[in-house]
Amino acid sequence: MKIIAPMCIRISLFLFSCKPDLPEAKVNAVDSLVSRIDSIHNQIADYDSSAIAETATQFYTNYNYITSEMKDTIERETAIKLSRYFSLKKAFNFFNQNYSESKEQVLEEKKQLNDLKQDIENGLVEEKQLDNYLELEKDNLYLIEGRATTLNNAVHSINTMFTEMHPMVDSLITAFKEGKPND
């Protein structure tokens, strides 16, 4: 009995102390990817989508008025300025088409990375497959980062150009309406 008890303790310690070999470098690689996706998530979460929607409404109201009511009455210099203002249409379209999808992609990628990390820590991923999974996740993150950068550029253009040019466009429309004969 004296020999069996210590032997049982040693065997128990051996069995319970054995964790799967964690490839620490792989866990760190996943942590790095999680950090990058968190940064993108925070960036997208900081966008004030309701303010951008309100700005878009103002922009399209002005755009539609100018293109339908004023198209033949604009001087060359003003038309050049307006073409820069009208280029915001691309930024608004890109934002509208990509904002929601980008948010969803970021959340999905974050979930996948957290699941992968948990699988690594629990020893559920074979070493051979782990490198493939990491490469796939890096590729996914690269694509998400590219879209997020373009989305950020669109938001920056919207905020900067609209703020800069909206007063000029408003005054142009107001002057046109005041000079327009009443029907």
C-alpha positions in Angstrom: 0.0 0.0 0.0 2.9 2.3 0.8 4.3 1.8 -2.6 1.0 1.9 -4.5 -0.1 5.3 -3.1 3.1 7.2 -4.2 3.0 5.5 -7.5 -0.7 6.4 -8.1 0.2 10.0 -7.2 3.1 10.1 -9.6 1.0 8.6 -12.4 -1.9 11.1 -11.7 0.5 14.0 -11.7 2.1 12.8 -15.0 -1.3 12.3 -16.7 -2.8 15.6 -15.5 0.2 17.7 -16.0 0.6 16.7 -19.6 -0.9 19.4 -21.7 -0.8 19.3 -25.5 2.4 20.9 -26.8 1.3 24.4 -27.5 3.2 25.9 -30.4 3.7 29.2 -28.7 4.8 30.9 -31.9 1.5 29.9 -33.5 -0.5 31.2 -30.6 1.4 34.5 -30.8 0.8 34.7 -34.5 -3.0 34.3 -33.9 -2.8 36.9 -31.1 -1.1 39.3 -33.6 -3.9 38.7 -36.1 -6.5 39.3 -33.4 -4.8 42.5 -32.5 -5.0 43.7 -36.1 -8.6 42.8 -36.5 -9.5 44.5 -33.2 -7.8 47.7 -34.6 -10.0 47.5 -37.7 -13.1 46.8 -35.7 -12.4 49.9 -33.5 -11.8 52.0 -36.6 -15.1 50.9 -38.3 -17.0 51.3 -35.0 -15.9 54.9 -34.7 -17.7 55.9 -38.0 -20.8 57.9 -37.3 -23.0 56.2 -39.9 -26.0 58.2 -39.0 -24.1 61.5 -39.6 -22.8 60.1 -42.9 -26.3 59.2 -43.9 -27.5 62.7 -43.1 -24.6 64.1 -45.1 -25.5 61.8 -48.0 -29.1 63.0 -47.9 -27.9 66.7 -48.2 -25.4 65.8 -50.9 -27.9 63.9 -53.1 -30.6 66.6 -52.6 -28.0 69.2 -53.9 -26.7 66.9 -56.6 -30.2 66.2 -57.9 -31.2 69.8 -57.9 -28.1 71.0 -59.7 -28.2 68.3 -62.3 -31.9 68.7 -63.0 -32.5 72.5 -62.5 -29.2 74.2 -63.1 -27.4 72.0 -65.7 -27.4 74.7 -68.5 -26.8 77.8 -66.4 -23.4 77.0 -64.7 -20.3 78.9 -65.6 -17.1 77.0 -66.5 -15.3 77.8 -63.2 -18.2 76.8 -61.1 -18.7 73.6 -63.1 -15.0 72.7 -62.4 -15.7 73.2 -58.6 -18.9 71.3 -58.8 -17.2 68.3 -60.6 -15.0 68.0 -57.5 -18.1 68.1 -55.3 -19.8 65.6 -57.5 -16.8 63.2 -57.1 -18.1 62.6 -53.6 -20.8 60.5 -55.1 -18.2 57.7 -55.5 -17.3 57.9 -51.8 -20.9 57.8 -50.7 -21.6 54.9 -53.0 -18.6 53.0 -51.7 -19.5 53.6 -48.1 -23.1 52.6 -48.6 -22.2 49.4 -50.4 -19.4 48.3 -48.1 -20.0 49.6 -44.5 -22.3 46.9 -43.3 -20.6 44.1 -45.1 -17.2 45.3 -43.7 -18.6 45.3 -40.1 -19.9 41.8 -40.6 -16.6 40.5 -42.1 -14.6 42.0 -39.2 -16.8 40.3 -36.6 -16.7 37.0 -38.5 -12.9 37.1 -38.8 -12.5 38.0 -35.2 -14.7 35.0 -34.2 -12.7 32.7 -36.5 -9.4 33.8 -35.1 -10.6 33.3 -31.5 -11.9 29.9 -32.4 -8.6 29.0 -34.0 -6.7 30.2 -31.0 -8.9 28.1 -28.7 -8.4 25.1 -30.9 -4.6 25.5 -30.8 -4.6 25.8 -27.1 -6.8 22.7 -26.7 -4.5 20.7 -29.1 -7.3 20.2 -31.6 -5.3 21.3 -34.7 -2.6 19.2 -36.3 0.7 21.0 -36.8 0.5 20.4 -40.6 -3.0 22.0 -40.8 -2.1 24.9 -38.5 0.2 26.6 -41.0 -2.5 26.3 -43.7 -5.1 27.8 -41.4 -2.8 30.7 -40.4 -2.1 31.5 -44.0 -5.8 31.5 -44.8 -6.5 33.8 -41.9 -3.6 36.1 -42.9 -5.0 36.3 -46.4 -8.5 37.0 -45.1 -7.2 39.7 -42.9 -5.2 41.3 -45.7 -8.4 41.6 -47.8 -10.3 43.0 -44.9 -7.6 45.5 -44.2 -7.6 46.6 -47.8 -11.3 47.2 -47.7 -11.1 49.0 -44.4 -8.4 51.3 -45.7 -10.6 52.2 -48.7 -13.6 52.7 -46.5 -11.5 54.9 -44.3 -10.4 56.9 -47.3 -14.1 57.3 -48.4 -15.1 58.5 -44.9 -12.2 61.0 -44.9 -13.1 62.3 -48.3 -16.8 62.6 -47.3 -16.0 64.5 -44.1 -13.3 66.7 -45.6 -14.7 67.6 -49.0 -18.3 67.9 -48.0 -17.4 70.2 -45.1 -15.2 72.3 -47.4 -17.5 72.5 -50.4 -21.1 72.3 -49.0 -21.3 76.1 -48.1 -20.3 77.0 -51.7 -22.8 74.6 -53.2 -25.6 75.9 -50.8 -24.9 79.5 -51.7 -24.9 78.6 -55.4 -28.3 76.9 -55.2 -29.7 79.7 -53.0 -28.5 82.4 -55.5 -30.0 80.4 -58.4 -33.3 80.0 -56.6 -33.4 83.7 -55.8 -32.6 84.7 -59.4 -35.0 82.3 -60.9 -38.3 83.9 -62.0 -41.4 82.6 -60.2 -43.6 80.4 -62.3 
